[in-house]
Amino acid sequence: MDLLEKKEVGSLENTKLIYMQGKNNYRIFKGKEYVYINSKYIEMIDEDNVKFEGNGALYPIFATYQDDLILIMPFRMGDNSEYLKA
């Protein structure tokens, strides 16, 4: 609960891009840095009505819908994708 109450987060842009690695697909979000989240987590929510917030690749992602709060844990990628150069 301490994590939820003292969260220092910024807005994350849902790029709607997908990174494929083997049989797994990861959605790419952009904030201060790119964050990869397993697509299976995103499929569980109505992403069109959700605000995504986070603080980087090693921090939880908060998906907020009105007063409810959903916590999505990010997947840490080993290397940055060559397609996402600044």
C-alpha positions as CSV (number, residue, x, y, z in Angstrom):
1,M,0.0,0.0,0.0
2,D,2.9,2.3,0.6
3,L,3.8,2.1,-3.0
4,L,0.3,3.2,-4.1
5,E,0.1,6.1,-1.7
6,K,3.5,7.6,-2.4
7,K,3.7,7.0,-6.1
8,E,5.8,9.4,-8.1
9,V,4.8,8.8,-11.6
10,G,4.5,10.5,-15.0
11,S,2.1,10.0,-17.8
12,L,2.9,7.1,-20.2
13,E,1.9,7.3,-23.9
14,N,0.5,4.1,-25.2
15,T,2.4,3.8,-28.5
16,K,0.2,0.8,-29.6
17,L,3.5,-0.7,-30.9
18,I,4.2,-4.4,-30.3
19,Y,7.6,-6.0,-29.7
20,M,7.6,-9.7,-30.5
21,Q,10.1,-12.0,-28.8
22,G,9.5,-15.7,-29.4
23,K,5.9,-16.5,-28.6
24,N,5.5,-13.4,-26.4
25,N,4.2,-10.0,-27.4
26,Y,5.0,-6.8,-25.5
27,R,3.2,-3.5,-25.8
28,I,5.5,-0.5,-25.8
29,F,4.8,2.6,-23.7
30,K,6.7,5.8,-23.8
31,G,7.5,8.0,-20.8
32,K,11.0,9.2,-19.7
33,E,12.1,5.9,-21.2
34,Y,10.4,3.0,-23.1
35,V,8.5,0.5,-21.0
36,Y,7.5,-3.0,-22.3
37,I,4.5,-4.7,-20.8
38,N,3.3,-8.2,-21.7
39,S,0.3,-7.8,-24.0
40,K,-1.7,-10.3,-22.0
41,Y,-2.0,-7.8,-19.2
42,I,-3.2,-5.0,-21.5
43,E,-5.8,-7.3,-23.1
44,M,-7.4,-7.7,-19.6
45,I,-8.5,-4.0,-19.5
46,D,-10.5,-1.6,-21.7
47,E,-7.4,0.4,-22.7
48,D,-9.3,3.1,-24.5
49,N,-10.7,4.5,-21.2
50,V,-7.6,4.1,-19.1
51,K,-4.8,6.6,-18.1
52,F,-1.4,4.9,-17.9
53,E,1.2,6.2,-15.5
54,G,4.7,5.0,-14.5
55,N,8.2,6.0,-13.5
56,G,10.4,3.9,-15.8
57,A,11.2,0.4,-16.9
58,L,11.9,-1.1,-13.5
59,Y,8.8,0.4,-11.8
60,P,5.1,-0.6,-11.7
61,I,2.7,0.8,-14.3
62,F,-0.5,2.2,-13.0
63,A,-3.6,2.0,-15.2
64,T,-6.3,4.2,-13.8
65,Y,-10.0,4.0,-14.7
66,Q,-12.0,6.6,-12.9
67,D,-11.6,5.8,-9.1
68,D,-10.4,2.3,-9.6
69,L,-6.7,1.5,-9.8
70,I,-5.1,-1.4,-11.6
71,L,-1.4,-2.2,-11.0
72,I,0.5,-3.8,-14.0
73,M,4.0,-5.0,-13.5
74,P,6.3,-4.2,-16.4
75,F,8.6,-6.6,-18.2
76,R,12.2,-5.5,-18.3
77,M,13.8,-5.9,-21.8
78,G,17.5,-6.7,-22.0
79,D,18.3,-4.3,-24.8
80,N,16.5,-1.3,-26.3
81,S,14.9,-1.9,-29.7
82,E,16.8,-0.5,-32.6
83,Y,13.5,0.8,-34.0
84,L,12.9,3.1,-31.0
85,K,15.8,5.4,-31.3
86,A,15.1,8.9,-30.0
